[in-house]
Amino acid sequence: MTTESLEPNRRRGRSRTSGAEVKLPEQKPFKQPRMRYEPTKVLSDDELESIHLASLRILSDYGMDFLDPDARDLLKKAGAKVEDQRVRFDPEMVLETIKTCPSEFKLHARNPAHTLNIGGNWMAFGSVASTPNFIGLDGVRHPGTRADFQDLLKLTQVFNIIHFNSGYPVEPIDLHASIRHIETTYDLLTMTDKAIHCYSLGRQRNRDVLEMCRIARQVDDATLEREPS
């Protein structure tokens, strides 16, 4: 088949779409589904209990290393045993602390209509996150850019079955790593109104993202503490 024989088809293909209105696929309104079935049991109750007891023993006998001195101070005040960077937890402390964890909570979005229920039998579907490369409509694969990042955010926003932004749908490597979290969070908060994910890339960067979420939601620190984003 020659190149010339393909040209008419290409022209016809362009003429069919030229000037045509692009329509979105039909979809149901934004809504969180619930899991109607019991979780699949891959372990018996006795096996789960054995894992639980072994975990308590590891935390008590061996502990964990915490590099952040503020975190170690907080844990020490809560009753943990701190030696240098190693922190050990008494089993009773772990069990009492677990009791304070809610079985469900709300993850607040910039648009209250997109606030999510997390926990229980609630289900929430997020976008793909942290892919290094992007393939456009031309079929060419290339490292992610901010423009690609923004295009994928638009898809996340428009499809109701995607409930939240899981992170960076593609890594925008044309943004310098020192400011990438600022620029991408700006895009996440202005191009979508769904809940977002903050990568834990260090204390200051986490604080930057939380502050940007607070500003986007137009709430004070106390409200953000009470209604997490």
N, C-alpha and C positions, 0 to 999 in steps of 0.2 A: 504494500500500500504506500503510495507516495504522499508527500506533504501536501501536494495540490489537491488530492482527493479528500483530505481532511478539512480543508479550508471552508467549503460550503457548510459543513456541519457546525464548525465553530461559529460561523457567522449567524447561522440559524439559532444556535444556542444563545448567542448574545442578544439576538433580536427578541427572543421569547422573554428574556428577563429585563431587557432595557426599559427603564421607566416604570417597571411594574412595582406595585406596592408590596413590600416585604411584610408578610403576616406572621404573627407568632402562632405556634401550635396551641390548640385548645388545651386548657389545663384547669384543674380544680383550684378553688381559692386556697390561700395559705392556711394550713392547719396542721397541727402536730398529731400524728397517729399514736395510738397506744398498742403495745404488744398484748395480743389477746391470748397468747399461749404461754404456758409455763416454760422457763428456761430449760434447755436440754441438760440433763444431769450426766456429766462425764465421770464424776467421782461419787462414791458412796458417802454418806454422812460421817462414817468412821474415818474415811480417808481425808475428808475435809478437816475434821477435828485434829487429825495427826499433823497435817500441814500447819494448822493454826498454832498448835502447841509448839511445834518446831520453830515457827517464826518468833514466838514469844521468847523461846530459849535463846535464839540467836541474838535478838535485841538486848536481852539481859546479860548474856555471857560475853558476847563479842562486841555488840554495839555497832554504831555507825560513825563515820568521820564527818564532821561539819566544819567547813572552811570559814564560814562567816562567824566572827566573834559575837556579833549581836544575837545571832540565832542560838549560839551556845549559852549566852547569858539568859535568854528567855527560857530555854529548856532547863537550865539549872534552877531557875526560880520556880519552875513548874514541878521540880522534884527529881529530875534526871541526874545521873552521876556523870560529871564531866572531868576528864583527864586529858589535858592538852586539847587535841582536836577530836578525840574519841568521846562519844556520848553513849552511855548505856541506860536502858530503860527498864525499870521494874515492871513486871507483868501487870500488877494491879494498876499502875499508872496508865499503862497502855489501854487496859480495859475500861477504866473510868473515862479516859479521854475519848475513846470511841463512842461512848454513850452520848457525848455532846454533839456528834455529827448528825445533821438533819438527814432524814431519808429522802427528802426532796427539797429543792430550792429553785428559785427563778433566776435565770440569766437575762439581765435586762438589756434590750437593744435600744438604739437611738429612736426607733419607731416602736412605741409600746405595743402596737399590733404584732410585732415580730419578737416580743419577749418570749423566752422559752421556759418550759418546765423541764428540769433535769432531775433524774432519779425516778424511783417507783417503776411503773411500767410505761413511762413516756419514752417515745422514740424521737430522735432528732438526727437529720441527715445533713452532713456538712460537705463543703466542696473539697476537692483534692488539694493537698498541700505539699509544698516544698519540692515540686518537680523541677529538675534543672533545665529541661529543654521544652521547646514549644514547637508545635507543628501547625502552621496556618492553613488557610484554604488552598494555598498553592502547593501544599504537600511537602514543603521544604522544612526540614528540622534544623533549629538553631537555638543557641543559648537564650534564655529568657531575658526580656527587656521590660522596661516600665510600661511601654505601650502594650505589650502582650499581657502583662499583669493587669492593666486597666481593662482590656478587652474581656478577660476572664472574670473580672469583678462584675462587669455588666451582665454576663450570663448568670452569675450567682444571684444577682439582684432580681433578674427577670423571671427565673424559674421558681415557682412556689414550692416545689418539692425539696429545694435546697433551703434548709432552715437557718444555717449560720455559715460564716466564713471560717474555715478550719485553720487558716493561716495564709501563707503566700501561695496562690494557686500555681504560680511559677516564680522562680527566684529571679528578681530583676537585677541582673549583675551589672547593668550599666549605672546603677546607683551605688555610690561608695558605701562600704560596709559601716562606716562611722555614722552615717546619717540615714541609712536605708530604713531603719525602723520608724523614723520620723516621716519620711516621704510616703512610705507604704501605708502607715496608719492614717495619714491625711487622706490618701485615696480610699482606703477602706471606709472611713467615716463620712466621706463626701459623695462617693459613688454608690454606696450601699447604705441601707438603714437597718441591716440585720446585725445580730450579735457577731462580734469578732473574737479572734484568738490572739493572745499576746505571747510571742516567743520569749522564753526566759533567757535573755541574753545578757543578764547582769542587772544589778540593782537600779542604776540610773536609767537604763533603757526601759526597764519595767515601769519605773515611776513616770517616765515620759509618756508612755502609752496610756497608763491609767489617768494621767492628768488630761490627755487629749480626749479620752472617753468622757471624762467628767465635763469638760468644756462642751463637747458635742451634744451631750444630753442636757446641758444647761442646769446642772444640779450642783449642790455644795458637797464638801467632803463628807459630811455626816450622812447625806443621802446616798452617796456612792458606797459608803461603808455598809449601809443598811440594805441597799439594793445593788448588788454587785453587777458589773458589766464584764 
